[in-house]
Amino acid sequence: MKVKPLADRVIVKLGKSETKTAGGLIIPDTAQEKTQMGTVVEVGPGTEKEKITVKNGDKVMYDKYAGSQIKIDGEEHLILKMADIIAVVE
């Protein structure tokens, strides 16, 4: 499926959560904390008020409860507003 975000929206592929602790204990899915990092896979055209300042392939951090979760080809993604992206990770 191909999804193209509109206006100041960005599609981010979610990063993987840690499944083990540093000590080797396995963390069940229900106890894993939602990741707040992902990779930009698609960007909208922006608006006059909100310019898009990230590009495809950028690794970004976003607000914890931001966006709408969707599945694209069986993988978890978020559709975020540009304002919900708080940092680019290098």
Backbone as XML, in Angstrom:
<?xml version="1.0"?>
<chain id="A" units="angstrom">
  <residue number="1" name="MET">
    <atom name="N" x="0.851" y="-1.175" z="0.000"/>
    <atom name="CA" x="0.000" y="0.000" z="0.000"/>
    <atom name="C" x="0.897" y="1.239" z="0.000"/>
  </residue>
  <residue number="2" name="LYS">
    <atom name="N" x="0.521" y="2.234" z="-0.758"/>
    <atom name="CA" x="1.258" y="3.497" z="-0.831"/>
    <atom name="C" x="0.436" y="4.570" z="-0.132"/>
  </residue>
  <residue number="3" name="VAL">
    <atom name="N" x="1.042" y="5.262" z="0.833"/>
    <atom name="CA" x="0.361" y="6.317" z="1.576"/>
    <atom name="C" x="1.169" y="7.597" z="1.405"/>
  </residue>
  <residue number="4" name="LYS">
    <atom name="N" x="0.517" y="8.665" z="0.985"/>
    <atom name="CA" x="1.168" y="9.963" z="0.806"/>
    <atom name="C" x="0.552" y="10.946" z="1.787"/>
  </residue>
  <residue number="5" name="PRO">
    <atom name="N" x="1.338" y="11.460" z="2.741"/>
    <atom name="CA" x="0.793" y="12.408" z="3.718"/>
    <atom name="C" x="0.469" y="13.755" z="3.076"/>
  </residue>
  <residue number="6" name="LEU">
    <atom name="N" x="-0.504" y="14.444" z="3.647"/>
    <atom name="CA" x="-0.912" y="15.747" z="3.157"/>
    <atom name="C" x="-0.403" y="16.845" z="4.082"/>
  </residue>
  <residue number="7" name="ALA">
    <atom name="N" x="-0.351" y="18.056" z="3.579"/>
    <atom name="CA" x="-0.001" y="19.261" z="4.342"/>
    <atom name="C" x="1.295" y="19.071" z="5.117"/>
  </residue>
  <residue number="8" name="ASP">
    <atom name="N" x="1.259" y="19.319" z="6.436"/>
    <atom name="CA" x="2.485" y="19.271" z="7.251"/>
    <atom name="C" x="2.624" y="17.929" z="7.971"/>
  </residue>
  <residue number="9" name="ARG">
    <atom name="N" x="2.172" y="16.847" z="7.341"/>
    <atom name="CA" x="2.234" y="15.528" z="7.956"/>
    <atom name="C" x="3.475" y="14.763" z="7.466"/>
  </residue>
  <residue number="10" name="VAL">
    <atom name="N" x="3.956" y="13.848" z="8.311"/>
    <atom name="CA" x="5.129" y="13.028" z="8.022"/>
    <atom name="C" x="4.811" y="11.597" z="8.432"/>
  </residue>
  <residue number="11" name="ILE">
    <atom name="N" x="5.204" y="10.618" z="7.628"/>
    <atom name="CA" x="5.031" y="9.216" z="7.994"/>
    <atom name="C" x="6.367" y="8.705" z="8.523"/>
  </residue>
  <residue number="12" name="VAL">
    <atom name="N" x="6.310" y="8.114" z="9.724"/>
    <atom name="CA" x="7.508" y="7.619" z="10.399"/>
    <atom name="C" x="7.345" y="6.127" z="10.662"/>
  </residue>
  <residue number="13" name="LYS">
    <atom name="N" x="8.357" y="5.355" z="10.258"/>
    <atom name="CA" x="8.383" y="3.919" z="10.575"/>
    <atom name="C" x="8.906" y="3.787" z="11.994"/>
  </residue>
  <residue number="14" name="LEU">
    <atom name="N" x="8.152" y="3.081" z="12.834"/>
    <atom name="CA" x="8.506" y="2.965" z="14.238"/>
    <atom name="C" x="9.784" y="2.163" z="14.437"/>
  </residue>
  <residue number="15" name="GLY">
    <atom name="N" x="10.582" y="2.597" z="15.410"/>
    <atom name="CA" x="11.780" y="1.861" z="15.798"/>
    <atom name="C" x="11.374" y="0.648" z="16.622"/>
  </residue>
  <residue number="16" name="LYS">
    <atom name="N" x="12.276" y="-0.290" z="16.740"/>
    <atom name="CA" x="12.009" y="-1.504" z="17.517"/>
    <atom name="C" x="12.230" y="-1.239" z="18.994"/>
  </residue>
  <residue number="17" name="SER">
    <atom name="N" x="11.350" y="-1.760" z="19.825"/>
    <atom name="CA" x="11.497" y="-1.672" z="21.277"/>
    <atom name="C" x="12.495" y="-2.716" z="21.734"/>
  </residue>
  <residue number="18" name="GLU">
    <atom name="N" x="13.162" y="-2.413" z="22.842"/>
    <atom name="CA" x="14.080" y="-3.386" z="23.433"/>
    <atom name="C" x="13.274" y="-4.574" z="23.965"/>
  </residue>
  <residue number="19" name="THR">
    <atom name="N" x="13.707" y="-5.794" z="23.637"/>
    <atom name="CA" x="13.009" y="-6.981" z="24.106"/>
    <atom name="C" x="13.729" y="-7.642" z="25.264"/>
  </residue>
  <residue number="20" name="LYS">
    <atom name="N" x="14.967" y="-7.184" z="25.548"/>
    <atom name="CA" x="15.727" y="-7.722" z="26.682"/>
    <atom name="C" x="16.335" y="-6.577" z="27.471"/>
  </residue>
  <residue number="21" name="THR">
    <atom name="N" x="16.478" y="-6.795" z="28.780"/>
    <atom name="CA" x="17.161" y="-5.815" z="29.626"/>
    <atom name="C" x="18.663" y="-6.033" z="29.496"/>
  </residue>
  <residue number="22" name="ALA">
    <atom name="N" x="19.438" y="-5.119" z="30.055"/>
    <atom name="CA" x="20.895" y="-5.254" z="30.035"/>
    <atom name="C" x="21.340" y="-6.531" z="30.746"/>
  </residue>
  <residue number="23" name="GLY">
    <atom name="N" x="20.563" y="-6.980" z="31.733"/>
    <atom name="CA" x="20.873" y="-8.202" z="32.476"/>
    <atom name="C" x="20.417" y="-9.477" z="31.783"/>
  </residue>
  <residue number="24" name="GLY">
    <atom name="N" x="19.721" y="-9.336" z="30.639"/>
    <atom name="CA" x="19.303" y="-10.502" z="29.874"/>
    <atom name="C" x="17.871" y="-10.945" z="30.094"/>
  </residue>
  <residue number="25" name="LEU">
    <atom name="N" x="17.106" y="-10.225" z="30.926"/>
    <atom name="CA" x="15.705" y="-10.586" z="31.140"/>
    <atom name="C" x="14.872" y="-10.192" z="29.923"/>
  </residue>
  <residue number="26" name="ILE">
    <atom name="N" x="13.948" y="-11.060" z="29.548"/>
    <atom name="CA" x="13.075" y="-10.787" z="28.403"/>
    <atom name="C" x="11.892" y="-9.951" z="28.873"/>
  </residue>
  <residue number="27" name="ILE">
    <atom name="N" x="11.623" y="-8.852" z="28.139"/>
    <atom name="CA" x="10.507" y="-7.959" z="28.471"/>
    <atom name="C" x="9.310" y="-8.354" z="27.600"/>
  </residue>
  <residue number="28" name="PRO">
    <atom name="N" x="8.171" y="-8.724" z="28.198"/>
    <atom name="CA" x="6.999" y="-9.076" z="27.374"/>
    <atom name="C" x="6.455" y="-7.850" z="26.634"/>
  </residue>
  <residue number="29" name="ASP">
    <atom name="N" x="5.760" y="-8.095" z="25.524"/>
    <atom name="CA" x="5.208" y="-7.009" z="24.707"/>
    <atom name="C" x="4.354" y="-6.043" z="25.508"/>
  </residue>
  <residue number="30" name="THR">
    <atom name="N" x="3.590" y="-6.564" z="26.458"/>
    <atom name="CA" x="2.686" y="-5.709" z="27.225"/>
    <atom name="C" x="3.418" y="-4.757" z="28.159"/>
  </residue>
  <residue number="31" name="ALA">
    <atom name="N" x="4.669" y="-5.063" z="28.500"/>
    <atom name="CA" x="5.440" y="-4.222" z="29.421"/>
    <atom name="C" x="6.437" y="-3.315" z="28.709"/>
  </residue>
  <residue number="32" name="GLN">
    <atom name="N" x="6.585" y="-3.495" z="27.394"/>
    <atom name="CA" x="7.534" y="-2.673" z="26.655"/>
    <atom name="C" x="7.018" y="-1.256" z="26.519"/>
  </residue>
  <residue number="33" name="GLU">
    <atom name="N" x="7.906" y="-0.297" z="26.720"/>
    <atom name="CA" x="7.527" y="1.107" z="26.582"/>
    <atom name="C" x="7.483" y="1.464" z="25.104"/>
  </residue>
  <residue number="34" name="LYS">
    <atom name="N" x="6.516" y="2.274" z="24.738"/>
    <atom name="CA" x="6.383" y="2.729" z="23.365"/>
    <atom name="C" x="7.631" y="3.516" z="22.957"/>
  </residue>
  <residue number="35" name="THR">
    <atom name="N" x="8.203" y="3.161" z="21.819"/>
    <atom name="CA" x="9.395" y="3.881" z="21.364"/>
    <atom name="C" x="9.019" y="5.286" z="20.950"/>
  </residue>
  <residue number="36" name="GLN">
    <atom name="N" x="9.946" y="6.185" z="21.042"/>
    <atom name="CA" x="9.707" y="7.564" z="20.635"/>
    <atom name="C" x="10.684" y="7.969" z="19.546"/>
  </residue>
  <residue number="37" name="MET">
    <atom name="N" x="11.207" y="6.967" z="18.837"/>
    <atom name="CA" x="12.111" y="7.230" z="17.731"/>
    <atom name="C" x="11.677" y="6.404" z="16.537"/>
  </residue>
  <residue number="38" name="GLY">
    <atom name="N" x="11.936" y="6.927" z="15.369"/>
    <atom name="CA" x="11.615" y="6.214" z="14.150"/>
    <atom name="C" x="12.321" y="6.843" z="12.974"/>
  </residue>
  <residue number="39" name="THR">
    <atom name="N" x="12.071" y="6.287" z="11.794"/>
    <atom name="CA" x="12.706" y="6.749" z="10.567"/>
    <atom name="C" x="11.651" y="7.325" z="9.639"/>
  </residue>
  <residue number="40" name="VAL">
    <atom name="N" x="11.898" y="8.511" z="9.115"/>
    <atom name="CA" x="10.977" y="9.161" z="8.183"/>
    <atom name="C" x="10.971" y="8.378" z="6.874"/>
  </residue>
  <residue number="41" name="VAL">
    <atom name="N" x="9.767" y="8.014" z="6.414"/>
    <atom name="CA" x="9.652" y="7.290" z="5.152"/>
    <atom name="C" x="8.917" y="8.089" z="4.082"/>
  </residue>
  <residue number="42" name="GLU">
    <atom name="N" x="8.165" y="9.096" z="4.493"/>
    <atom name="CA" x="7.416" y="9.921" z="3.523"/>
    <atom name="C" x="7.071" y="11.249" z="4.163"/>
  </residue>
  <residue number="43" name="VAL">
    <atom name="N" x="7.135" y="12.318" z="3.381"/>
    <atom name="CA" x="6.804" y="13.651" z="3.898"/>
    <atom name="C" x="5.769" y="14.323" z="3.005"/>
  </residue>
  <residue number="44" name="GLY">
    <atom name="N" x="4.936" y="15.150" z="3.634"/>
    <atom name="CA" x="3.963" y="15.935" z="2.894"/>
    <atom name="C" x="4.623" y="17.179" z="2.316"/>
  </residue>
  <residue number="45" name="PRO">
    <atom name="N" x="3.867" y="17.978" z="1.561"/>
    <atom name="CA" x="4.436" y="19.167" z="0.922"/>
    <atom name="C" x="4.643" y="20.351" z="1.862"/>
  </residue>
  <residue number="46" name="GLY">
    <atom name="N" x="4.077" y="20.290" z="3.078"/>
    <atom name="CA" x="4.166" y="21.421" z="4.006"/>
    <atom name="C" x="3.057" y="22.430" z="3.731"/>
  </residue>
  <residue number="47" name="THR">
    <atom name="N" x="3.023" y="23.467" z="4.550"/>
    <atom name="CA" x="2.050" y="24.540" z="4.379"/>
    <atom name="C" x="2.795" y="25.862" z="4.463"/>
  </residue>
  <residue number="48" name="GLU">
    <atom name="N" x="2.089" y="26.949" z="4.246"/>
    <atom name="CA" x="2.725" y="28.257" z="4.356"/>
    <atom name="C" x="3.204" y="28.519" z="5.776"/>
  </residue>
  <residue number="49" name="LYS">
    <atom name="N" x="2.450" y="28.043" z="6.771"/>
    <atom name="CA" x="2.798" y="28.262" z="8.176"/>
    <atom name="C" x="3.799" y="27.238" z="8.702"/>
  </residue>
  <residue number="50" name="GLU">
    <atom name="N" x="3.733" y="26.012" z="8.215"/>
    <atom name="CA" x="4.579" y="24.924" z="8.749"/>
    <atom name="C" x="5.367" y="24.285" z="7.608"/>
  </residue>
  <residue number="51" name="LYS">
    <atom name="N" x="6.654" y="24.574" z="7.544"/>
    <atom name="CA" x="7.533" y="23.987" z="6.533"/>
    <atom name="C" x="8.031" y="22.630" z="7.010"/>
  </residue>
  <residue number="52" name="ILE">
    <atom name="N" x="8.248" y="21.719" z="6.086"/>
    <atom name="CA" x="8.787" y="20.403" z="6.414"/>
    <atom name="C" x="10.311" y="20.528" z="6.469"/>
  </residue>
  <residue number="53" name="THR">
    <atom name="N" x="10.891" y="20.194" z="7.614"/>
    <atom name="CA" x="12.339" y="20.353" z="7.795"/>
    <atom name="C" x="13.055" y="19.012" z="7.940"/>
  </residue>
  <residue number="54" name="VAL">
    <atom name="N" x="12.350" y="17.899" z="7.699"/>
    <atom name="CA" x="12.973" y="16.582" z="7.706"/>
    <atom name="C" x="12.836" y="15.982" z="6.313"/>
  </residue>
  <residue number="55" name="LYS">
    <atom name="N" x="13.624" y="14.951" z="6.053"/>
    <atom name="CA" x="13.564" y="14.300" z="4.743"/>
    <atom name="C" x="13.525" y="12.785" z="4.922"/>
  </residue>
  <residue number="56" name="ASN">
    <atom name="N" x="13.204" y="12.078" z="3.879"/>
    <atom name="CA" x="13.167" y="10.620" z="3.936"/>
    <atom name="C" x="14.503" y="10.090" z="4.433"/>
  </residue>
  <residue number="57" name="GLY">
    <atom name="N" x="14.441" y="9.114" z="5.344"/>
    <atom name="CA" x="15.648" y="8.504" z="5.882"/>
    <atom name="C" x="16.148" y="9.112" z="7.178"/>
  </residue>
  <residue number="58" name="ASP">
    <atom name="N" x="15.651" y="10.310" z="7.549"/>
    <atom name="CA" x="16.063" y="10.931" z="8.814"/>
    <atom name="C" x="15.534" y="10.113" z="9.992"/>
  </residue>
  <residue number="59" name="LYS">
    <atom name="N" x="16.378" y="9.926" z="11.002"/>
    <atom name="CA" x="15.953" y="9.285" z="12.246"/>
    <atom name="C" x="15.502" y="10.403" z="13.175"/>
  </residue>
  <residue number="60" name="VAL">
    <atom name="N" x="14.270" y="10.306" z="13.677"/>
    <atom name="CA" x="13.692" y="11.401" z="14.449"/>
    <atom name="C" x="13.139" y="10.918" z="15.792"/>
  </residue>
  <residue number="61" name="MET">
    <atom name="N" x="13.053" y="11.869" z="16.735"/>
    <atom name="CA" x="12.357" y="11.659" z="18.005"/>
    <atom name="C" x="11.064" y="12.450" z="17.932"/>
  </residue>
  <residue number="62" name="TYR">
    <atom name="N" x="9.999" y="11.908" z="18.545"/>
    <atom name="CA" x="8.701" y="12.579" z="18.491"/>
    <atom name="C" x="8.033" y="12.512" z="19.859"/>
  </residue>
  <residue number="63" name="ASP">
    <atom name="N" x="7.021" y="13.356" z="20.048"/>
    <atom name="CA" x="6.265" y="13.374" z="21.300"/>
    <atom name="C" x="5.657" y="11.994" z="21.566"/>
  </residue>
  <residue number="64" name="LYS">
    <atom name="N" x="5.608" y="11.621" z="22.829"/>
    <atom name="CA" x="5.207" y="10.271" z="23.235"/>
    <atom name="C" x="3.819" y="9.853" z="22.739"/>
  </residue>
  <residue number="65" name="TYR">
    <atom name="N" x="2.836" y="10.716" z="22.842"/>
    <atom name="CA" x="1.462" y="10.333" z="22.492"/>
    <atom name="C" x="0.989" y="10.963" z="21.189"/>
  </residue>
  <residue number="66" name="ALA">
    <atom name="N" x="1.917" y="11.327" z="20.338"/>
    <atom name="CA" x="1.579" y="12.022" z="19.095"/>
    <atom name="C" x="1.215" y="11.035" z="17.988"/>
  </residue>
  <residue number="67" name="GLY">
    <atom name="N" x="0.483" y="11.546" z="17.021"/>
    <atom name="CA" x="0.254" y="10.828" z="15.781"/>
    <atom name="C" x="-0.850" y="9.801" z="15.787"/>
  </residue>
  <residue number="68" name="SER">
    <atom name="N" x="-1.076" y="9.280" z="14.592"/>
    <atom name="CA" x="-2.058" y="8.219" z="14.360"/>
    <atom name="C" x="-1.311" y="6.994" z="13.872"/>
  </residue>
  <residue number="69" name="GLN">
    <atom name="N" x="-1.521" y="5.871" z="14.539"/>
    <atom name="CA" x="-0.801" y="4.655" z="14.194"/>
    <atom name="C" x="-1.509" y="3.950" z="13.048"/>
  </residue>
  <residue number="70" name="ILE">
    <atom name="N" x="-0.715" y="3.506" z="12.041"/>
    <atom name="CA" x="-1.247" y="2.759" z="10.903"/>
    <atom name="C" x="-0.296" y="1.612" z="10.580"/>
  </residue>
  <residue number="71" name="LYS">
    <atom name="N" x="-0.807" y="0.630" z="9.842"/>
    <atom name="CA" x="0.037" y="-0.454" z="9.344"/>
    <atom name="C" x="0.166" y="-0.296" z="7.835"/>
  </residue>
  <residue number="72" name="ILE">
    <atom name="N" x="1.398" y="-0.324" z="7.367"/>
    <atom name="CA" x="1.670" y="-0.284" z="5.933"/>
    <atom name="C" x="2.468" y="-1.531" z="5.610"/>
  </residue>
  <residue number="73" name="ASP">
    <atom name="N" x="1.925" y="-2.383" z="4.763"/>
    <atom name="CA" x="2.558" y="-3.649" z="4.396"/>
    <atom name="C" x="2.965" y="-4.454" z="5.624"/>
  </residue>
  <residue number="74" name="GLY">
    <atom name="N" x="2.114" y="-4.456" z="6.654"/>
    <atom name="CA" x="2.338" y="-5.255" z="7.842"/>
    <atom name="C" x="3.279" y="-4.651" z="8.872"/>
  </residue>
  <residue number="75" name="GLU">
    <atom name="N" x="3.808" y="-3.447" z="8.621"/>
    <atom name="CA" x="4.727" y="-2.801" z="9.563"/>
    <atom name="C" x="4.074" y="-1.569" z="10.179"/>
  </residue>
  <residue number="76" name="GLU">
    <atom name="N" x="4.377" y="-1.333" z="11.466"/>
    <atom name="CA" x="3.794" y="-0.214" z="12.208"/>
    <atom name="C" x="4.433" y="1.114" z="11.793"/>
  </residue>
  <residue number="77" name="HIS">
    <atom name="N" x="3.585" y="2.116" z="11.531"/>
    <atom name="CA" x="4.013" y="3.470" z="11.187"/>
    <atom name="C" x="3.155" y="4.467" z="11.953"/>
  </residue>
  <residue number="78" name="LEU">
    <atom name="N" x="3.618" y="5.696" z="12.028"/>
    <atom name="CA" x="2.847" y="6.797" z="12.592"/>
    <atom name="C" x="2.724" y="7.895" z="11.556"/>
  </residue>
  <residue number="79" name="ILE">
    <atom name="N" x="1.559" y="8.539" z="11.521"/>
    <atom name="CA" x="1.409" y="9.768" z="10.755"/>
    <atom name="C" x="1.452" y="10.895" z="11.778"/>
  </residue>
  <residue number="80" name="LEU">
    <atom name="N" x="2.480" y="11.731" z="11.688"/>
    <atom name="CA" x="2.713" y="12.811" z="12.651"/>
    <atom name="C" x="2.606" y="14.165" z="11.981"/>
  </residue>
  <residue number="81" name="LYS">
    <atom name="N" x="2.245" y="15.174" z="12.753"/>
    <atom name="CA" x="2.375" y="16.554" z="12.299"/>
    <atom name="C" x="3.848" y="16.937" z="12.465"/>
  </residue>
  <residue number="82" name="MET">
    <atom name="N" x="4.332" y="17.817" z="11.629"/>
    <atom name="CA" x="5.728" y="18.259" z="11.723"/>
    <atom name="C" x="6.023" y="18.812" z="13.106"/>
  </residue>
  <residue number="83" name="ALA">
    <atom name="N" x="5.050" y="19.481" z="13.735"/>
    <atom name="CA" x="5.247" y="20.075" z="15.066"/>
    <atom name="C" x="5.462" y="19.029" z="16.154"/>
  </residue>
  <residue number="84" name="ASP">
    <atom name="N" x="5.037" y="17.769" z="15.917"/>
    <atom name="CA" x="5.209" y="16.696" z="16.894"/>
    <atom name="C" x="6.616" y="16.105" z="16.879"/>
  </residue>
  <residue number="85" name="ILE">
    <atom name="N" x="7.395" y="16.413" z="15.841"/>
    <atom name="CA" x="8.767" y="15.922" z="15.763"/>
    <atom name="C" x="9.635" y="16.889" z="16.567"/>
  </residue>
  <residue number="86" name="ILE">
    <atom name="N" x="10.348" y="16.340" z="17.560"/>
    <atom name="CA" x="11.087" y="17.213" z="18.468"/>
    <atom name="C" x="12.588" y="17.240" z="18.196"/>
  </residue>
  <residue number="87" name="ALA">
    <atom name="N" x="13.126" y="16.261" z="17.437"/>
    <atom name="CA" x="14.559" y="16.265" z="17.173"/>
    <atom name="C" x="14.891" y="15.327" z="16.026"/>
  </residue>
  <residue number="88" name="VAL">
    <atom name="N" x="15.991" y="15.628" z="15.334"/>
    <atom name="CA" x="16.577" y="14.725" z="14.356"/>
    <atom name="C" x="17.806" y="14.115" z="15.032"/>
  </residue>
  <residue number="89" name="VAL">
    <atom name="N" x="17.902" y="12.791" z="15.006"/>
    <atom name="CA" x="18.998" y="12.092" z="15.664"/>
    <atom name="C" x="20.060" y="11.773" z="14.610"/>
  </residue>
  <residue number="90" name="GLU">
    <atom name="N" x="21.291" y="12.169" z="14.889"/>
    <atom name="CA" x="22.389" y="11.909" z="13.933"/>
    <atom name="C" x="23.310" y="10.842" z="14.450"/>
  </residue>
</chain>
